[in-house]
Every structure is written in structure tokens, then in C-alpha cells.
Amino acid sequence: MPVESPPFTNRDMNCLTHALDRLIEHGGYLSLRCSHNWDVLHAIWQDARRAEISNYVPPKRLRCPAQSILGFEGEVRTTDECGDRRITPNGVVASAFLFFWIALAWRIGLFFRKGR
């Protein structure tokens, strides 16, 4: 039985916060690939037992890269059309920097949302 995903319309969410929420709730794996839109990494959650994926994406291309960092209204998909796009070394470094700050904000938000 797949892990259920509610229809998200949270403008404060992005691919990383979605994947981290799933990771702490269900376990599994966090996978990374190059974003379709920018030269940064895109986070995907994988169910370890069922080889299923869940990733949070915008329904259409975002207007600017800042939207992918600050959060956007998106949808959860259980498929991924990753293609063969490669990330640059600068994209890896930028992603590590962004992931740190996004994960820190996510953790603070989790404390206030769930008190843990």
C-alpha cells in the first residue's frame, strides 16, 4: 500500500521541505538530481520498502529561482522525468548552501508546527 500524499497547496513548501517531512515521518531515502529549472539540486523522497518516489514540483515553470527557495504552490508527483541533465560544480556548492538554510528554517518551523 503506497504512502498517502495529501494534495498540497502550501506556498511555504519546496522539494526539500517536502522530502524532509516524508523522511522523518516514513523513513526511506533522500535522492538528489539536477533541477529541471535551475542549476541546483532537486530533492526527491524514496520509500525504501516499495521503491516509490514522492517529489514536490510546481505545476508550471517558476518565474524566478527565488520561488524554489522561498516556497511555491505545487503538487506532489509519484513520477519523475529527470532526463540526463547534469549539474555544474557551482550548482552543487550553491545547493549545499541553500539546503543548509532551507533545512534550518524547516527545523525551526517543525518545532513550532509540531512542538518537536
N, C-alpha and C positions, 0 to 999 in steps of 0.2 A: 504494500500500500504506500503510495507516494506521500511525502510530507506536504500537507496542505499549505498553500500560499494565499493569504487574503489579497483582494485587489487593492493595491497600494495607490494612494493619491497624496502621499506625503511629500511636500515640497522640500523638506529638510533632509531627504534621503538621497544617497547616491549609491553607486555599485559597491563601494567598500563598506558603508554602514549596513547595507542590506546583508552582505556576505558575513560580516562580523556578528550581526544579530542571529543569523542562521547557525553559525559556527558555535556560539555559546548555548543556543537552545537545543541543537540536534547533533552536535559533533560534526564529523566529516572533515572535509579538506577545503582549503582556500587555494584557488588556482588563479593565476595571473596570465594575461595576454595583452597585446597591444590594443589600445582603443581604436575603434573604427573612426573616431572623430579627431583625436589629437595624438601627439607623440608622448603619451603617458600610458601607464598600465591600467587595465580594466580588471576588477576583481569578480570572480565567479565562485559561488559556493557549490561544492560537490558532496552528495550523500555517499558516504563510504560503503554502505551496505548495498545500495541499489544502483550505483553508477548513474544517478540522476544529477542534473545540474539545476541551479536556480541563479538567474542573474537579473539585476535591476537595470533597465535601459530606458532611455527616452523614446517616446513613440515616434518622434521625428528628430532630425539633426538639431542639436542645440545651437543657439545663436553665437555663443562665445564660450571659451574654455572655463571661465569662472563659474558658469552654471553647473558644470560637472563636479566642481569642488564644493560649492555652497549648497547644492541640493537642487532637485528638479522634480516636477511631477512626471512620474514614469510608470512603467509596468514591469511586472515580473514575468520573465520568459523561462521556459524549461528547455530551450534550444539555444544554440549559439552558432552563428555563422562567422567563425573567426577568420577564415581565409589564411593567407600566408604573409600578412603584414608584419614587418619586423620593427622593433623599437630601436631607437638610437641610444648610445651610451648616455647622452644628455637626458633623454627621456627616462631612463632608469633612475638617474640621480634625482631628477625633478619628482618622479613618482615616489621615491623613498621619502623625500622631504614632505611632500603633500600627504602621503599616507600617515606619517607621524602625526601631523597636526590634525588631520581628519580623525584618526583613531583616538587622539587625546580628547577632542571635542565629543566624539561618540561616547567615550567612557564617562565623561562628566555628565552628559545627557542621560546615560543609562542610570547613573546614580540618582538623578532627580526623577526619572521616569519610574524606576522600579525599586529605588531605595537599596540598591546593592552595589 
